[in-house]
Amino acid sequence: MRQCEVCGKGPSIGHKVSHSNIKTKRRWLPNLQTARVVINGTATRIKACTGCLSKIKQQSHVR
């Protein structure tokens, strides 16, 4: 499933609008990346959006 495992962000739905104002359905997918993250001392792979990955990186540098 195309969903962030951290924040739950998923696909957005809307219209593609042509120059003549014809509307057709389309989807915007979140920018998901697989990353290896240490959780409770064990390394696991997660699918996270880039916004969550940057927040995780900022929190890990603070320590």
N, C-alpha and C positions, 0 to 999 in steps of 0.2 A: 504494500500500500504506500502511496506517495504522501507520507505524512511525517512531520518532524517528531522524533521520539521524546524531545525535551519539552517543547511548547505546544505541540499538537497542531501546528500550522499545516493546512492542507490546500488542495487546489481551490482557486477562486473561479467563479463562473460569471460570464458577462457576454457582451455583444461585440462582434467585430463589425465595424461600421465602414462601409465603402464610401467612395467619393460621392456616389449618387444616393447616399444615406440608406442603403439596403443593410439590414441588420441580420447577422447570422450568429449562432451560438459559438462560443469558444471558451477555452479554459486557460488560466494562468497557473502554471505549476510552480511550487516553491523551489528555491535553489538548494536542493538537498545534497549533502556530501557525506560519504562514509568516513568516520573518524574513529581512531582508537583512543579511548578515554579510560582512565583509572578510576574505578568506583569501588570504594571500600577495600582498596589494596589489590583488586584484580583488574586486569586490562580487558575491556570488552569493546566490541565494535558497535557503534550506533549510527543511525542515519539522522543527521541534524541539519537544520537550515543554517546558512552562513551567519545569520544574526546571532543565533545561539552559540555557534562555535567561537565567534569573536568574544562573546561574554564569558565563555568558559576559559578562553585563553587569558583574558584580563584578570579573572579571579585567580588563576593558577600563578600568575606573576606577582600577585599582591602578597602571598604568603612569605 
